[in-house]
């Protein structure tokens, strides 16, 4: 009988979706579908409350309205839940990566150079040139790019794996060994 104590949320399996808010849902749809390659799966209509539901459940001003929510799937990764809000108390600026709450979304690609050329050919703002990682992540190359509304995305590629993987019992997700 094992004496190992289980830690973490019971029954957790992985990331289901990543949610983010956009200023223009049609612009976001065009970018996600036509440039990134997502598939729209379904849409939810407006949600609002005359009580405190929005504040209690979502942490936003109680009179804020969700105009629409769209769900997208991209390959074998997490799904996207994309919100169009009408905020009752204004909008904060999008955080930078260095700000608390800052974030980016990274995609694995097989050929980083081909992916960067594709983004540039489609008028996407690509930030700098591909960078080679060092230390434990050696073997990986990466680059950031921005959506039309400023959300930062990253492309990563490490077809030969990363340095830390040699001899590791457990590794981060990689298409070559998704369950290792």
N, C-alpha and C positions, 0 to 999 in steps of 0.2 A: 504494500500500500504506500502510495506517494505521500510525503509530508510537505511537498512544495505548495506554498500558498499562492493562490491566483490573485493577480493584481489587475487593476483596470476595470472598465465597465463590463459587467457580465454580458456575454453573448456578442460583444462587438466584433464586426467582421471586416470593416474597412471604411473608406470614404465613399459616401453615396453621392453627394453633390457639393459643389462650391457655389454659393450665392453671391451675387453682386448687383449693385444698383447702377443704372445707366441714365443719362439725361435724355436720350432719344432712342426709343426701342427699335424703330425701323433702321436707323443707322447701325445699331448694335447687331441686329439680325443680319443685315447685309455683310457686316464684317465677320461675324461668327460663321455664317453659312458659306458665303462666297469666297472669303479669303482663308479663314482657318480650316474650314471643311466640316463644321458641325452639322448635325441633322436636327431640325426642330422636331420635337416629339409631341408636346401638347402645350396648351395655353390655359391659364386661369384668368377669370375676369376680375373686376374691381372688388376691393375689400375696404370697408370703412366701418366705423362704429361711433355711435353717439355716447357710448360709455367710455371706460378706460381700457378696453380690450387691446388696442394698439400699443399703449404704453406698458400694460402688464405683460403682454406676450412677446412684443417685439422691441421694447425699449425706445419707442419713438413718441413724439407728441401725440396725445390722444386723438386729435382731429386730423392727423395725417391720413392720407388716402393712398392705397396701392391701386394704381390705375390698371395694371396688367402684370402678369407674371408669365414668362415663357421658359420652358424646359428644353434643353439641348443635350444631345449626346455627341461625344467625340471619341471615336475609336473604342479602345479598351480601357480608357481612364474614367475618372469621375465625371458625373453629369454637371451641367451648369443650370442654375436657377437664376434667371435674369429679371430683375424688378424694375418697374417704372413707378416711382413714387411721386406724389404731390405732397411735399412736406409742408406741414402747417406752420413750422417755425423756421423756415429757410434751410439752406444747404451749407454744410461745412466744406471747405476745400478738400480735394482728394489728398490723402496722406502720401508723403514721400516714403520710400523704402526705409529711410532712417527715422521716421516718426513712429511713435507708439501706434500700433494698429496698421502700420504700413505693410504691404504685401505685394506679391506678384504670383502669377500662375505659370508654371513651367511645363513645357511639352517635350517629350522625347522624340527626336527625329533620327532616321537612319543616316542621312547625308546632310550635315549642317550647312555646307557650302551651297548645295542645291536649294535648301530651304531659305537661306538668306537671300540668294539671288531671286527666288520666287517672291519673297516679301517686298524686296526693292522694286521689282518689276510691277508690283501691284500698288505702288505708291505708299507703302507702309513705312513709318519712321523706324528705322533700324538704328540702334544706339551703339555706335562704334563698330569695331570689327570683332570677329570671333576671338575668344580668349581661351588659352589653354590653362586648365587648372593645375595646381601643384599639390604636393604633399600627399595626403590620403586620397585625394580626388584626381591624382594624376591619371591621364588617359581620357579625361573628359574635356570637351570643348563646349563653350556656351556663348550666348549673346542675348541681350535684351532687345525688345521692341515694344512699341506703344500702339494701343488701339486708338481710333479717332477721338475718343473721349478721354484719353490719357492713362487708362489702366495699363500697367506694365506687365508684359508677358516675357517669358524666357524660352529659348530653344536650347536643349542640351543634347549632346550625343557622346556616347562612349561605347562604340561597337566592340572594342576589345576589353571592356570592363574598366574598373577603376583600381588603383593601386591597393587600396585597403581590402579588396575582395580576395586577394591571394591568401588562402588558408583560412578565410573567415567562415564560421559556421552559419552565420545569418548575415544577409546583405540587404541593402535597400532594393526596391523593385527595379527590375530591368527586363526588357522584353526577352532577353536570352534565357533568363532564369526567374520567371515570375513567382515561383513558389519556394525558392531556396531560402 
